[in-house]
Amino acid sequence: VMGPSGPVRLPVGTNGQLLVADSTETLAFGWDNPPVLRVPYTYAVSGLLVVPSGSTSFLPGFFFPVSGIQTVNLVGVRAKIRGGSSVTLAVQQNGSNVTGLSSLSVTTSAAFTAATGTPSVADGDYFAPVISSITSNPDGLSLSFYFDITL
């Protein structure tokens, strides 16, 4: 880069860092970690949530796309019901419970629950909430999955 007295070699950053403009640096450039973008995947179920006795209810799931240059992690979920007492559910990734999200009690108060170890996400991974029990006619479910995407 061009320094105050002519060309100057800019030190190399660590693997994965990006070259950024930085007015606090002598050469006006520096190295920084890639930005992390938190992206929610949100959906809602209106109406009563019903799970027949002895069965497990699978709500519609979704596939998460990941491009080859991204690193994606599931951070956690935020959930609440509109009415009733509670819903107990698990979050599954490709048919297996996500650690830390295997027995969520969802009530009328919105709550965020973090995934343990922020599991990594591959292109096309399938995520689904699985209701295991309900109490006192829960009505309306809002559920947001939060993903951190590093470019």
N, C-alpha and C positions, 0 to 999 in steps of 0.2 A: 504494500500500500504506500501511498505517498505521504511521507511524514513532513514535519516542519522544515527539514533540511534536505529533502529528497527521498528516494525510495527506501523503505524500511521493511524488513521481513516481519510479517505478522506471525506470532507464535501459533502453533497448531493447538486446537482445542482437543478435548477428549472425544473418544468414539461416540458418535451419535449427536454431538452438539452442532448447532447452527451458527453461522456467521451473522451477526446482527449489528445494526448501527447503534452506537453507544457514545453519547456525547460526554460521558464522564471518563472515557478512556483517552489516553494521549493521542492515539491514532484514529479516534472516532469510530473504531470498530472493536467488537469483542465477541466472545463465544458464549452461547447460552444453551440451556437444555430446550428441546422442542416443546412447544406449547401443549398443554393437556386440555382437551375440550370435554366437559361433562355433558353428556347427551341423555335426556330422558326418553324412555319409550313408555307412553302412557295410554292406558285404555280404561274404560269403565263398563260395568255391567249394571244396567238399570233394572229395577224390579227385585223381587225376593230371590234370595239365594237358597236353593233347596238341594239337599244331599239326602237321597233315600237311605234309610237305615241299612248299615252293613256295606254300603258301596262308597266309592271314592269318586268325586266329581272332578273331571278335568275341564278347566276353562280353556277357551281357545288360546293356543300358544302362538309364537312367532319365531321366524328365522332372523338372525342378526347378520348383516353383511359386513365383512371386513376386507379392505383392500390389502394387497401385498405389502404396502409400506407402512401400514398402521399397526400399532399395538393397542389392543382393547382389553379392558378389565371390567368385570361387573363389580360395582362398588357397593350396591345395596338397593333396597326398595323402600318406598314410602307408600303407606296404605291407610285407608279408612273406609268405614261403611257409613251410609247415610242414616240408618235407623236400626233398631233391634239391639241385641246385646253384643254378640261377637261371632267371628269366623276364625277358624284355625286353618292355616294353609301353609304349604311348603312351596318353595321355588325350585323348579327342576331345570337342569341344563343337560340336554341330550338324554333325558330319562332318569337322571340321578339327582338326588337332593343336593342343593348348594349348601356347603358348610356355613353355619350361622343363619341360614334362611330356611331351616327344615321344619320349624314349628312356630310360625308367626301367629300371634293372637291379634287380630285386627278388630278394633272397636270404633266408636264414633269420634274418637280423637285421633287425628292424623299423627302417625309416628314413623320415623325413619329407622330402619334396621340395617346395619352394615353387614355385608358378607364377610366371612372370616377368610383372611388371606387374599382378598380381591382376586377371585379366579380369573384366569385368562380366557379370552373368547377367540375362537377360530372362525373363519368364514363359514357361514351357514349353520352355526350352532343354533339349536332349537331350545327356546325358553318357554316354560309353561308354569302357571300357578296351579297347584293341586289342592283343592279344598278337602280337608279330612273331617272336619266337624263344624257344626253350627249351633248357636244358642239363641233362643228367643227371636226367631224370624228376622234374621239380618236382611236389610234392604239396601240395595245399591252398593256397589264396590268400586272404589277408585284405587287404581294400583299403578305406580310408576316404578319402572326399573331404571336405575342410573348406571350408565356406562362411562368410563373415562377412556378417551381416545387420544393416543399420542401419535402425532404425525411423523 
